[in-house]
Amino acid sequence: MQDLQDARWRKSSFSADQGECVEVASNLPGLVAVRDSKNPSGPALVASPGGWSAFLRGLARGELSA
């Protein structure tokens, strides 16, 4: 389990307080964490910075569409 105590969480400015957002913490050494903004004390997905970048590239290319 990763220690996310020092995480600085941020969410997209496009979220416009809709309440259905994810928050990302990228200030942690060697990892990026993602969580549900409605459940900040719940679980977080943790990835390496390279893995997170690959995920974002896949989203941008439409590779992860349902």
N, C-alpha and C positions, 0 to 999 in steps of 0.2 A: 504494500500500500504506500502510495506516495504522500509525502507531507506537503499539503497545499496551504499551510497556514500563512505563508508570506505571499500568496498569489494576489496579484492586482487584477481583478476581473473587469472586463469591459464588454459592452455589447454594441452592436452596430448602430450607427446614427440613423439608419434606415428603419429601425424597429419602431420608432415613434410611439413608444409605450403601449404597444399592442398586447403585451403580457405573454406573448408566445415567442420567446427569444432564447437564444443560446448566448452564453457569455464565454469569453476566451481569456485565458491568462497565459501570456507569453513571456513573462518576466522571470520565470523559474529556470534555473540552470539545467540545460539539457533536455527540457521537455516543454510541451504545450498542453494545457489542460482546457477542457470544454465542459460546461455544465448547463443545466436547464435553469434559466433565470427565475422560474416560478418555484424552484426547489433548491435554493442555494446551499442547504445543508445536506442535500442528497449526494448521490454518487457523481463522479466526474470521469470523463473519458480522458485518458492521458496518452499522448503520442510524442515521438521524437520530433524535433523541428523539421527534419527532412520528410518524415512521414506526413506531418501536417501540411507541408508545402505540396507534396504529391497529391494529397487529398484535395486541396484547394485548386490545383491545376486540373484535376479530373472534373471537379465541379464546373470550372470555367469552360472546359471543352465539351461539357454535356455528357461525359462518360458515365456519370452516376445517376442519370435520370431514370425514373421508374417506368 
